[in-house]
Amino acid sequence: MTAPPTPARRESDLYAPVKSHLEALGYAVRGEVGPCDIVGINGETMIAVELKLTFGLPVLYQALQRLPAVDLVYVAVAVPEGRTARGNWDAQVPDASRLCRLLGVGLLSVRNGNVVVHADPAPYQPRKRPKSRAKLLSEFLRRSGDHNLGGTNKRPRVTAYREDALACAKELARGGAMKTASVRDAAGVTKASTILRDNVYGWFAKVARGTYDIAPAGRSALDLYADVVAARATGE
């Protein structure tokens, strides 16, 4: 009975299966050539492969260093053992493949002596997503200004929706309980009725059908976002 393949525990365990893979493609292969883990030559084409047990920045740095000297560069990594670890790797593969293609690098994985090609090195042009672009543009244009400091979370992010909710809260704080149509007109918020009804932030209190007042949380929000309210009022 044949013993099952043992998992890769050293980078050198990846060498034989990757070498066999390249030889099947017609490459003459040598290990540890200069700074490269593997170099293969097929006619005028020279290929380099960097071996690592795990995928990450170190192997990508090495691959980028090889690019000026050869025609094609791959990174080859071991598929981790264990159901959870393997599941994490499977989930990581699409993003890892996109990153490698973006860098002009190929990606191979090795498990039980078998090599899987996830990405070949080639110029990468990401597919545009018009809906995502339109969503970003809409959010950008609907904001009254730049009220968030990138990279911080000292207070909840100021979105266009939050600005509209603040405008509604401001009118209720100033005029007391109001019909949704009155809030809409006073605040200049087209979707005021939906914002008041959904009450996402807990800033509003329903006092009658179609009539709302500001809640204590809403008054606190007006203090927390006083700069946003003032900027919206002045159009800055």
N, C-alpha and C positions, 0 to 999 in steps of 0.2 A: 504493500500500500504506500502510495507516494505521500510524503509529509507535506502539509500545507505550507505555502510560502511564508516566510517570516517577514514581519513589517520592517521598514527601513528605520534603522536606529542611528546610522551615520550617513553623512553626505555621500561617502564612497559607495554605500549600498544602492544609490541611484545610478551609478555609473554604467553598470552592465546593461540594464534595460534601456537606458537612453542611447547607449552606443548601438545596441541592436536595432533600435528604432531608426537611427540615422543611417546605419548601414543598409537597412531595407529600402531607404530612399536613395541609395547610390553613393553615399558619402564614405570616403576613407576617413577613419576617426582615430584621433590620438588624445590621450588624457594628459592633463597638467602641462599644457603648452604655454610657456610664458605665464602671464597672470590668469589665463583662462582655465577653467576646470575641464572643458572639452573643446576641441577644435575639430571641425570636419571640413573636408574639401571635396567638391564634386565639380570637376571641370574648372571653370573660372570662378565658381562660387565658394566663398569661405564662410563658414558658420561657426558661431561660438555659443556654448551653453554653460550657464552658471547653475550649480547645484546647491540647493538649500533644503533643509528639512521642513522649514515653514516659510510661507509667503509673507513678505514684508518689505520695508524700505531698504534694509541692507542688501538684499539680492537685487533690487531694482537699481540701487546705486552702482553695484558692480556691473550690471548689464549696460547701463548708460556709459560706463567707462570703456566698455568693449566696442561700442558702436562705431567709433571712428576708424577702427582697425579692420573690421570685417564687414561682410555684406548683410548678414542676418544674425540676430542675437535672440536666444531663447532663455528663459529661466525655467528650471525644472524643480518642482517641489514634491515632497512626499504627501500623500493623502493621509491625514491623521487616523489613527485607530480609535475604536470606540464609537458607539452610536451617536452620542452627543457631539463629539469632536468632528466626526465625519459629516453630521448634519450641518454643523456650523460652517465647515468648509464648502459644502454644496451650496449653502446660501451665499457664501462669499464669492464664489466663482464668477458670476456675471459681472460684478463690480471689478474684481481683479482682472478679468479679461479686458474690460473696457479701459482700465487704467494702463494695462500693458500695450494695448493697441494705440492708445493716445501717445505713449512714449515711443512707439515704433518697435516694440519688443514682443516676442512671442511667449506663450505660456504653455507649459507642459505639466502634467501631474503624473505621479507614479504610485501605483498601488499593486501589491502582490506581483511585481515584475511586469505589470502592464502599463503602457504609456498612453495617456489620453492627451490629444491636442485641443486646447481650449481657445487658443488665439494664435494666428500667424502674424509675424511682423509685417506691417504694411502701413502706409499713410492712413491716418484715422480721421474720418469726418463724421462727428456725432450727428445722429438724426435729429433734426429740429422738431420741436414740439410746439406748434402754433398755439394750442390751448394754454399751455404753461406760460408762454410768452405773453399772451393776452391777459392772463390772470395777473401776472406781475405788473404789467403796464397799467392795468386798471387800478390796482392797489396803489401804485406809485402816484398816479394822477389824482386819485381821490383824497389823498392825504393833504392837509393844509400846509404842511411843512416838514422839516426834519426834526422829529421829536424823540428819536431813539439814538442812544449812543451805542454803536455797534460793539458787540462783545460783552455787554453788561446786562444784568437782569435785576437791577435795584428796584424796579417797579415793572408791572406787566407791560408788555410791548404796546405802543400806541399804533393801532391799526386804523384804517379808514372807518371800520365799523365802530371801534371804540370812540373815535372822534364824533361820529354821528350820535352815539349814545350820550356822550358828554354834552353835546349841543341840546339834546332833549332834556337832560337833567338840569341844565342851566335855566331853560325856560320854565320848568316846573318849580325850581327853587325861587325863581323871581316872581312867578305869577300864581303859584299854588296849583291846586288840582285843575286839570284841563282836559278837554276832549282831545282825542288823538288828532283830529283834523286841525285843531288849533295849535297843537304842539308842532305838527308838520309845517304849518305856515309860518309860525313864529321862529322855529329853528332852521327852516330851510332844508329839512331832511325829508326826502321823498318817502323813505321807508320807515317813517316814525312809528306808524301803527304796528308794524311787525316788530320793531325794536322794543316798544313798550310791552307788547303782548308776550314776547318771548322772554324778556327780562333776564337775559343771559348773565348779567353781572349782579343781579339782585339790587339794582339801584332804584327800582320803581315799585310803587304800591298801587294796586287796583282798588279804587274806591267805589266804582259803579261801572256798569257796562259801558265800555268805550271811554272811560274817564280814569285818569291816573294822576298820582301825586308822587313826589320824590320821597324815597326811603332814606333812612339814616346812612346807609351804605353809599347812596348817591351823593349825599352832602360830603361825605368823606372823600369820595372820588373827585369831586370838584376842587377840594383842597389839594389832593395829591397831584392832580393834573392841572393846576391853576395856570401854569405856563402854556399848556396846550389850548385851554379855553381862551386865554387872552390872545394868543397868536391867531387863533381861528377868527376871533372877533375883529382883529385888525387886518386880517388877510395876509399875515406874514408867514 
